[in-house]
């Protein structure tokens, strides 16, 4: 399972869509930890060696942050025995002053080891406040062969 230590091989720049809220003003003294909800990856299932050994999955989550200073997200991966295989923190840029919205990004994962994996994610703001933690799972399965009959 050493290949899963590289589970999150790359993360493209996180993008922000559907931003709401606002910025401006002095948020000192009112900066609460951010919160996240509705985190998911898609697709959540891949076949063994799909994509020649790696595939891109979409990562999406909603956030709120009273300080408007979310700066990064951290993605941890665990195997079926709950042993942590990897942890990666990625910067989120271009959202200074935004207090709520959706964070989306793409991560590349290897498909070289069959199994069920759990991921946990949280965001951190510029004041080092960590959000709540959300989790989900990702499966690498054996390829599903279709049977056919032939007459010789």
MDTraj code that builds the backbone (N, CA, C; nanometers):
import mdtraj as md
import numpy as np

residues = "UNK UNK UNK UNK UNK UNK UNK UNK UNK UNK UNK UNK UNK UNK UNK UNK UNK UNK UNK UNK UNK UNK UNK UNK UNK UNK UNK UNK UNK UNK UNK UNK UNK UNK UNK UNK UNK UNK UNK UNK UNK UNK UNK UNK UNK UNK UNK UNK UNK UNK UNK UNK UNK UNK UNK UNK UNK UNK UNK UNK UNK UNK UNK UNK UNK UNK UNK UNK UNK UNK UNK UNK UNK UNK UNK UNK UNK UNK UNK UNK UNK UNK UNK UNK UNK UNK UNK UNK UNK UNK UNK UNK UNK UNK UNK UNK UNK UNK UNK UNK UNK UNK UNK UNK UNK UNK UNK UNK UNK UNK UNK UNK UNK UNK UNK UNK UNK UNK UNK UNK UNK UNK UNK UNK UNK UNK UNK UNK UNK UNK UNK UNK UNK UNK UNK UNK UNK UNK UNK UNK UNK UNK UNK UNK UNK UNK UNK UNK UNK UNK UNK UNK".split()
xyz = np.array([
    [0.0799, -0.1192, 0.0000],
    [0.0000, 0.0000, 0.0000],
    [0.0846, 0.1262, 0.0000],
    [0.2136, 0.1101, -0.0268],
    [0.3010, 0.2267, -0.0285],
    [0.2571, 0.3294, -0.1313],
    [0.1948, 0.2825, -0.2388],
    [0.1524, 0.3778, -0.3411],
    [0.0479, 0.4744, -0.2887],
    [-0.0253, 0.4369, -0.1857],
    [-0.1264, 0.5277, -0.1308],
    [-0.0658, 0.6372, -0.0465],
    [0.0631, 0.6257, -0.0145],
    [0.1288, 0.7374, 0.0524],
    [0.1355, 0.8559, -0.0426],
    [0.1202, 0.8276, -0.1701],
    [0.1179, 0.9318, -0.2724],
    [-0.0245, 0.9569, -0.3203],
    [-0.1237, 0.9253, -0.2351],
    [-0.2627, 0.9326, -0.2783],
    [-0.2973, 1.0668, -0.3387],
    [-0.2556, 1.1704, -0.2757],
    [-0.2843, 1.3007, -0.3328],
    [-0.1552, 1.3475, -0.3971],
    [-0.1383, 1.3131, -0.5214],
    [-0.0161, 1.3424, -0.5939],
    [-0.0077, 1.4892, -0.6318],
    [-0.1178, 1.5443, -0.6712],
    [-0.1166, 1.6841, -0.7145],
    [-0.2518, 1.7463, -0.6900],
    [-0.2511, 1.8699, -0.6647],
    [-0.3770, 1.9429, -0.6510],
    [-0.3651, 2.0689, -0.7332],
    [-0.4555, 2.0834, -0.8286],
    [-0.4559, 2.2068, -0.9051],
    [-0.5048, 2.3177, -0.8136],
    [-0.4817, 2.4378, -0.8530],
    [-0.5241, 2.5514, -0.7732],
    [-0.6710, 2.5379, -0.7394],
    [-0.7020, 2.5588, -0.6124],
    [-0.8426, 2.5537, -0.5712],
    [-0.9140, 2.6763, -0.6271],
    [-1.0340, 2.6537, -0.6746],
    [-1.1116, 2.7611, -0.7331],
    [-1.2294, 2.7921, -0.6438],
    [-1.2783, 2.9104, -0.6506],
    [-1.3937, 2.9508, -0.5722],
    [-1.5086, 2.9826, -0.6657],
    [-1.6219, 2.9195, -0.6426],
    [-1.7400, 2.9410, -0.7245],
    [-1.8565, 2.9795, -0.6349],
    [-1.9483, 3.0562, -0.6866],
    [-2.0699, 3.0880, -0.6140],
    [-2.0430, 3.1620, -0.4850],
    [-1.9499, 3.2537, -0.4857],
    [-1.9141, 3.3240, -0.3635],
    [-2.0263, 3.4154, -0.3208],
    [-2.0436, 3.4207, -0.1928],
    [-2.1403, 3.5131, -0.1365],
    [-2.0724, 3.5873, -0.0252],
    [-2.1475, 3.6556, 0.0514],
    [-2.0898, 3.7273, 0.1642],
    [-2.0162, 3.8487, 0.1171],
    [-1.9345, 3.8980, 0.2012],
    [-1.8646, 4.0182, 0.1625],
    [-1.7365, 4.0316, 0.2381],
    [-1.6699, 4.1350, 0.2112],
    [-1.5440, 4.1599, 0.2770],
    [-1.5426, 4.3016, 0.3263],
    [-1.4259, 4.3464, 0.3519],
    [-1.4097, 4.4831, 0.3961],
    [-1.4320, 4.4967, 0.5444],
    [-1.3889, 4.6068, 0.5968],
    [-1.4072, 4.6306, 0.7388],
    [-1.3044, 4.5588, 0.8216],
    [-1.3070, 4.5886, 0.9487],
    [-1.2132, 4.5275, 1.0415],
    [-1.2819, 4.4126, 1.1119],
    [-1.2314, 4.2902, 1.0908],
    [-1.2911, 4.1726, 1.1510],
    [-1.2207, 4.1318, 1.2796],
    [-1.1314, 4.2145, 1.3305],
    [-1.0589, 4.1769, 1.4508],
    [-1.1563, 4.1572, 1.5655],
    [-1.1342, 4.0525, 1.6400],
    [-1.2189, 4.0220, 1.7528],
    [-1.3438, 3.9434, 1.7160],
    [-1.3773, 3.9328, 1.5892],
    [-1.4968, 3.8597, 1.5483],
    [-1.4622, 3.7388, 1.4629],
    [-1.3356, 3.7103, 1.4461],
    [-1.2925, 3.6016, 1.3588],
    [-1.3113, 3.4670, 1.4280],
    [-1.4159, 3.3966, 1.3884],
    [-1.4456, 3.2635, 1.4400],
    [-1.3811, 3.1596, 1.3491],
    [-1.3636, 3.0354, 1.3988],
    [-1.3122, 2.9305, 1.3095],
    [-1.4066, 2.9108, 1.1917],
    [-1.3528, 2.8797, 1.0758],
    [-1.4384, 2.8530, 0.9595],
    [-1.5158, 2.7223, 0.9792],
    [-1.6205, 2.7044, 0.9024],
    [-1.6934, 2.5779, 0.9006],
    [-1.7071, 2.5321, 0.7559],
    [-1.7129, 2.3998, 0.7384],
    [-1.7321, 2.3423, 0.6056],
    [-1.8503, 2.2460, 0.6092],
    [-1.9103, 2.2261, 0.4937],
    [-2.0212, 2.1318, 0.4800],
    [-2.0224, 2.0777, 0.3379],
    [-2.0989, 1.9725, 0.3185],
    [-2.1218, 1.9152, 0.1850],
    [-1.9932, 1.8836, 0.1098],
    [-1.8936, 1.8286, 0.1778],
    [-1.7687, 1.7918, 0.1097],
    [-1.7862, 1.6574, 0.0400],
    [-1.7415, 1.6501, -0.0844],
    [-1.7443, 1.5229, -0.1556],
    [-1.6402, 1.5221, -0.2659],
    [-1.6063, 1.3993, -0.3076],
    [-1.5206, 1.3820, -0.4242],
    [-1.5988, 1.3024, -0.5268],
    [-1.5674, 1.3276, -0.6528],
    [-1.6374, 1.2606, -0.7602],
    [-1.5410, 1.2367, -0.8764],
    [-1.5294, 1.1154, -0.9241],
    [-1.6016, 0.9967, -0.8809],
    [-1.5433, 0.9427, -0.7502],
    [-1.6216, 0.8610, -0.6792],
    [-1.5774, 0.8030, -0.5525],
    [-1.5361, 0.6579, -0.5688],
    [-1.5428, 0.6064, -0.6914],
    [-1.5028, 0.4682, -0.7204],
    [-1.4242, 0.4681, -0.8506],
    [-1.3159, 0.3927, -0.8512],
    [-1.2373, 0.3744, -0.9737],
    [-1.1963, 0.2279, -0.9804],
    [-1.1638, 0.1843, -1.0990],
    [-1.1173, 0.0465, -1.1139],
    [-0.9650, 0.0427, -1.1090],
    [-0.9155, -0.0722, -1.0730],
    [-0.7733, -0.0976, -1.0627],
    [-0.7024, -0.0581, -1.1929],
    [-0.6040, 0.0249, -1.1817],
    [-0.5236, 0.0781, -1.2929],
    [-0.6042, 0.1615, -1.3924],
    [-0.7196, 0.2113, -1.3511],
    [-0.7963, 0.3020, -1.4374],
    [-0.7089, 0.4226, -1.4696],
    [-0.7205, 0.4707, -1.5908],
    [-0.6426, 0.5872, -1.6328],
    [-0.4946, 0.5577, -1.6453],
    [-0.4586, 0.4306, -1.6549],
    [-0.3178, 0.3943, -1.6649],
    [-0.2451, 0.4026, -1.5318],
    [-0.3176, 0.4167, -1.4218],
    [-0.2557, 0.4190, -1.2891],
    [-0.2889, 0.5420, -1.2068],
    [-0.3492, 0.6448, -1.2694],
    [-0.3937, 0.7623, -1.1945],
    [-0.5187, 0.8191, -1.2591],
    [-0.6031, 0.8803, -1.1767],
    [-0.7185, 0.9533, -1.2285],
    [-0.7325, 1.0843, -1.1522],
    [-0.7994, 1.1789, -1.2144],
    [-0.8335, 1.3042, -1.1472],
    [-0.9715, 1.2901, -1.0858],
    [-0.9859, 1.3375, -0.9622],
    [-1.1167, 1.3427, -0.8983],
    [-1.1451, 1.4870, -0.8594],
    [-1.2712, 1.5242, -0.8642],
    [-1.3131, 1.6588, -0.8268],
    [-1.3445, 1.6622, -0.6783],
    [-1.2927, 1.7610, -0.6114],
    [-1.3164, 1.7818, -0.4688],
    [-1.3962, 1.9106, -0.4537],
    [-1.5079, 1.9054, -0.3808],
    [-1.5935, 2.0220, -0.3636],
    [-1.6410, 2.0289, -0.2191],
    [-1.6478, 2.1506, -0.1639],
    [-1.7050, 2.1708, -0.0311],
    [-1.7539, 2.3137, -0.0181],
    [-1.8527, 2.3340, 0.0666],
    [-1.9016, 2.4682, 0.0990],
    [-1.8304, 2.5149, 0.2250],
    [-1.8135, 2.6457, 0.2381],
    [-1.7495, 2.6991, 0.3576],
    [-1.8170, 2.8277, 0.4014],
    [-1.8014, 2.8582, 0.5291],
    [-1.8341, 2.9897, 0.5840],
    [-1.7193, 3.0282, 0.6751],
    [-1.6858, 3.1562, 0.6762],
    [-1.5777, 3.2056, 0.7597],
    [-1.6019, 3.3524, 0.7898],
    [-1.6340, 3.3831, 0.9144],
    [-1.6695, 3.5202, 0.9520],
    [-1.5569, 3.6190, 0.9255],
    [-1.4340, 3.5728, 0.9326],
    [-1.3203, 3.6614, 0.9088],
    [-1.2870, 3.6814, 0.7627],
    [-1.3437, 3.5991, 0.6754],
    [-1.3151, 3.6115, 0.5325],
    [-1.1690, 3.5892, 0.5002],
    [-1.1057, 3.4953, 0.5741],
    [-0.9619, 3.4768, 0.5547],
    [-0.9211, 3.3294, 0.5462],
    [-1.0061, 3.2464, 0.4825],
    [-0.9690, 3.1065, 0.4606],
    [-0.8452, 3.1030, 0.3737],
    [-0.7461, 3.0214, 0.4116],
    [-0.6207, 3.0214, 0.3349],
    [-0.5795, 2.8856, 0.2790],
    [-0.6291, 2.7728, 0.3363],
    [-0.5844, 2.6426, 0.2864],
    [-0.6838, 2.5341, 0.3245],
    [-0.6701, 2.4185, 0.2574],
    [-0.7422, 2.2996, 0.3011],
    [-0.6425, 2.1865, 0.3156],
    [-0.6727, 2.0958, 0.4088],
    [-0.5872, 1.9807, 0.4349],
    [-0.6678, 1.8549, 0.4098],
    [-0.6100, 1.7636, 0.3328],
    [-0.6743, 1.6377, 0.2981],
    [-0.5886, 1.5244, 0.3529],
    [-0.6475, 1.4437, 0.4405],
    [-0.5803, 1.3271, 0.4980],
    [-0.6448, 1.2009, 0.4422],
    [-0.5631, 1.0983, 0.4144],
    [-0.6113, 0.9725, 0.3594],
    [-0.5756, 0.8597, 0.4556],
    [-0.6734, 0.7682, 0.4777],
    [-0.6564, 0.6555, 0.5693],
    [-0.6932, 0.5262, 0.4987],
    [-0.6239, 0.4167, 0.5349],
    [-0.6567, 0.2871, 0.4768],
    [-0.7687, 0.2209, 0.5566],
    [-0.8034, 0.0982, 0.5191],
    [-0.9142, 0.0264, 0.5811],
    [-0.8900, 0.0022, 0.7308],
    [-0.7646, 0.0028, 0.7750],
    [-0.7303, -0.0158, 0.9160],
    [-0.7211, 0.1162, 0.9915],
    [-0.7624, 0.2251, 0.9278],
    [-0.7582, 0.3602, 0.9837],
    [-0.6156, 0.4100, 1.0083],
    [-0.5206, 0.3553, 0.9353],
    [-0.3827, 0.4046, 0.9402],
    [-0.3708, 0.5195, 0.8410],
    [-0.3162, 0.6311, 0.8862],
    [-0.3027, 0.7471, 0.7979],
    [-0.1954, 0.7205, 0.6942],
    [-0.2322, 0.7366, 0.5678],
    [-0.1404, 0.7128, 0.4576],
    [-0.0779, 0.8411, 0.4057],
    [-0.1523, 0.9505, 0.4097],
    [-0.0981, 1.0761, 0.3593],
    [-0.1713, 1.1939, 0.4217],
    [-0.1033, 1.3066, 0.4216],
    [-0.1640, 1.4341, 0.4585],
    [-0.1040, 1.5391, 0.3675],
    [-0.1890, 1.6202, 0.3087],
    [-0.1436, 1.7249, 0.2181],
    [-0.2252, 1.8505, 0.2425],
    [-0.1566, 1.9637, 0.2510],
    [-0.2218, 2.0924, 0.2692],
    [-0.2000, 2.1753, 0.1439],
    [-0.3083, 2.2345, 0.0936],
    [-0.3042, 2.3098, -0.0299],
    [-0.3543, 2.4519, -0.0073],
    [-0.2852, 2.5516, -0.0599],
    [-0.3308, 2.6904, -0.0441],
    [-0.4558, 2.7176, -0.1274],
    [-0.5368, 2.8079, -0.0770],
    [-0.6535, 2.8564, -0.1494],
    [-0.6292, 3.0052, -0.1709],
    [-0.6267, 3.0473, -0.2944],
    [-0.5965, 3.1880, -0.3215],
    [-0.7144, 3.2584, -0.3856],
    [-0.7109, 3.3905, -0.3779],
    [-0.8099, 3.4720, -0.4454],
    [-0.9427, 3.4853, -0.3740],
    [-0.9474, 3.4541, -0.2442],
    [-1.0758, 3.4644, -0.1746],
    [-1.0690, 3.5547, -0.0519],
    [-0.9687, 3.6381, -0.0431],
    [-0.9579, 3.7297, 0.0694],
    [-1.0851, 3.8130, 0.0821],
    [-1.1431, 3.8147, 0.2002],
    [-1.2639, 3.8913, 0.2255],
    [-1.3931, 3.8163, 0.1988],
    [-1.3854, 3.6988, 0.1379],
    [-1.5047, 3.6200, 0.1080],
    [-1.5433, 3.5413, 0.2326],
    [-1.6684, 3.5540, 0.2762],
    [-1.7114, 3.4895, 0.3997],
    [-1.7884, 3.3602, 0.3793],
    [-1.8330, 3.3308, 0.2575],
    [-1.8943, 3.2011, 0.2302],
    [-1.8938, 3.1741, 0.0813],
    [-1.8955, 3.0468, 0.0488],
    [-1.8922, 3.0082, -0.0912],
    [-1.8627, 2.8609, -0.1054],
    [-1.8166, 2.8214, -0.2211],
    [-1.7837, 2.6827, -0.2512],
    [-1.6397, 2.6756, -0.2992],
    [-1.5656, 2.5851, -0.2409],
    [-1.4272, 2.5612, -0.2818],
    [-1.4272, 2.4339, -0.3653],
    [-1.3674, 2.4404, -0.4828],
    [-1.3574, 2.3244, -0.5708],
    [-1.2148, 2.3123, -0.6201],
    [-1.1687, 2.1899, -0.6318],
    [-1.0357, 2.1652, -0.6834],
    [-1.0294, 2.0268, -0.7444],
    [-0.9189, 1.9945, -0.8041],
    [-0.8976, 1.8635, -0.8646],
    [-0.7737, 1.8025, -0.8016],
    [-0.7873, 1.6780, -0.7568],
    [-0.6715, 1.6055, -0.7049],
    [-0.6507, 1.4808, -0.7894],
    [-0.5271, 1.4430, -0.8064],
    [-0.4918, 1.3242, -0.8835],
    [-0.4578, 1.2134, -0.7854],
    [-0.5180, 1.0974, -0.8064],
    [-0.4919, 0.9852, -0.7171],
    [-0.4478, 0.8633, -0.7973],
    [-0.3628, 0.7799, -0.7380],
    [-0.3238, 0.6568, -0.8060],
    [-0.4334, 0.5516, -0.7953],
    [-0.4411, 0.4659, -0.8922],
    [-0.5384, 0.3571, -0.8931],
    [-0.4660, 0.2228, -0.8922],
    [-0.3495, 0.2191, -0.8312],
    [-0.2637, 0.1017, -0.8373],
    [-0.2781, 0.0067, -0.7191],
    [-0.3643, 0.0382, -0.6223],
    [-0.3848, -0.0501, -0.5074],
    [-0.5343, -0.0628, -0.4799],
    [-0.5846, -0.1860, -0.4828],
    [-0.7258, -0.2122, -0.4580],
    [-0.7552, -0.1932, -0.3099],
    [-0.8689, -0.1308, -0.2786],
    [-0.9097, -0.1171, -0.1393],
    [-1.0083, -0.0047, -0.1180],
    [-1.0528, 0.0069, 0.0081],
    [-1.1432, 0.1136, 0.0506],
    [-1.0619, 0.2117, 0.1327],
    [-1.0686, 0.3377, 0.0984],
    [-0.9907, 0.4416, 0.1642],
    [-1.0842, 0.5493, 0.2169],
    [-1.0498, 0.6039, 0.3327],
    [-1.1264, 0.7127, 0.3929],
    [-1.0472, 0.8409, 0.3772],
    [-1.1157, 0.9510, 0.3480],
    [-1.0507, 1.0813, 0.3434],
    [-1.1179, 1.1709, 0.4463],
    [-1.0382, 1.2592, 0.5036],
    [-1.0874, 1.3598, 0.5978],
    [-1.0315, 1.4938, 0.5526],
    [-1.1156, 1.5966, 0.5611],
    [-1.0759, 1.7278, 0.5112],
    [-1.1175, 1.8371, 0.6088],
    [-1.0344, 1.9404, 0.6172],
    [-1.0692, 2.0608, 0.6935],
    [-1.0012, 2.1798, 0.6285],
    [-1.0502, 2.3006, 0.6595],
    [-0.9869, 2.4232, 0.6110],
    [-0.9275, 2.4982, 0.7299],
    [-0.8310, 2.5825, 0.6995],
    [-0.7649, 2.6649, 0.8005],
    [-0.7676, 2.8084, 0.7509],
    [-0.7883, 2.9028, 0.8446],
    [-0.7876, 3.0433, 0.8051],
    [-0.6535, 3.1084, 0.8408],
    [-0.6390, 3.2348, 0.8063],
    [-0.5122, 3.3050, 0.8265],
    [-0.4768, 3.3198, 0.9746],
    [-0.5755, 3.3080, 1.0637],
    [-0.5498, 3.3157, 1.2074],
    [-0.5201, 3.1765, 1.2657],
    [-0.4987, 3.0778, 1.1775],
    [-0.4712, 2.9383, 1.2146],
    [-0.5877, 2.8683, 1.2822],
    [-0.7100, 2.9197, 1.2658],
    [-0.8295, 2.8502, 1.3135],
    [-0.8605, 2.7364, 1.2166],
    [-0.8845, 2.6167, 1.2713],
    [-0.9211, 2.5023, 1.1885],
    [-1.0725, 2.4825, 1.1929],
    [-1.1258, 2.4449, 1.0798],
    [-1.2696, 2.4178, 1.0698],
    [-1.3012, 2.2812, 1.1297],
    [-1.4288, 2.2480, 1.1250],
    [-1.4724, 2.1125, 1.1537],
    [-1.4125, 2.0191, 1.0484],
    [-1.4149, 1.8900, 1.0763],
    [-1.3598, 1.7896, 0.9853],
    [-1.4743, 1.7114, 0.9229],
    [-1.4703, 1.6972, 0.7920],
    [-1.5668, 1.6140, 0.7205],
    [-1.4938, 1.4957, 0.6598],
    [-1.5650, 1.3868, 0.6340],
    [-1.4997, 1.2694, 0.5773],
    [-1.5875, 1.2009, 0.4753],
    [-1.5247, 1.1132, 0.4021],
    [-1.5919, 1.0336, 0.3004],
    [-1.5030, 0.9162, 0.2654],
    [-1.5393, 0.8438, 0.1617],
    [-1.4582, 0.7281, 0.1241],
    [-1.4363, 0.7251, -0.0263],
    [-1.3368, 0.6482, -0.0648],
    [-1.3011, 0.6287, -0.2043],
    [-1.2604, 0.4835, -0.2204],
    [-1.3091, 0.4175, -0.3237],
    [-1.2790, 0.2765, -0.3463],
    [-1.2051, 0.2557, -0.4772],
    [-1.1028, 0.1714, -0.4713],
    [-1.0380, 0.1183, -0.5914],
    [-1.0815, -0.0277, -0.5971],
    [-1.1536, -0.0646, -0.7033],
    [-1.2086, -0.1992, -0.7152],
    [-1.1449, -0.2731, -0.8317],
    [-1.1604, -0.4062, -0.8307],
    [-1.1118, -0.4839, -0.9452],
    [-1.2000, -0.4513, -1.0642],
    [-1.1453, -0.4612, -1.1821],
    [-1.2263, -0.4299, -1.2997],
    [-1.3358, -0.5336, -1.3125],
    [-1.4491, -0.4898, -1.3527],
    [-1.5640, -0.5778, -1.3665],
    [-1.5647, -0.6327, -1.5084],
    [-1.5419, -0.7603, -1.5176],
    [-1.5383, -0.8259, -1.6475],
    [-1.6803, -0.8671, -1.6869],
    [-1.7134, -0.8494, -1.8122],
    [-1.8421, -0.8990, -1.8593],
    [-1.8198, -1.0344, -1.9244],
    [-1.9149, -1.1243, -1.9000],
    [-1.9003, -1.2573, -1.9559],
    [-1.9692, -1.2634, -2.0916],
    [-1.9076, -1.3367, -2.1805],
    [-1.9706, -1.3596, -2.3103],
    [-1.9501, -1.5064, -2.3453],
    [-2.0383, -1.5561, -2.4229],
    [-2.0242, -1.6957, -2.4633],
    [-1.9947, -1.7026, -2.6128],
    [-1.9199, -1.8016, -2.6482],
    [-1.8832, -1.8192, -2.7895],
    [-1.8953, -1.9673, -2.8257],
    [-1.9234, -1.9931, -2.9486],
    [-1.9309, -2.1300, -2.9974],
    [-1.8184, -2.1504, -3.0970],
    [-1.7452, -2.2575, -3.0737],
    [-1.6326, -2.2858, -3.1638],
    [-1.6688, -2.3910, -3.2624],
])
top = md.Topology()
chain = top.add_chain()
for i, resn in enumerate(residues, 1):
    res = top.add_residue(resn, chain, resSeq=i)
    for name in ("N", "CA", "C"):
        top.add_atom(name, md.element.get_by_symbol(name[0]), res)
traj = md.Trajectory(xyz[None], top)
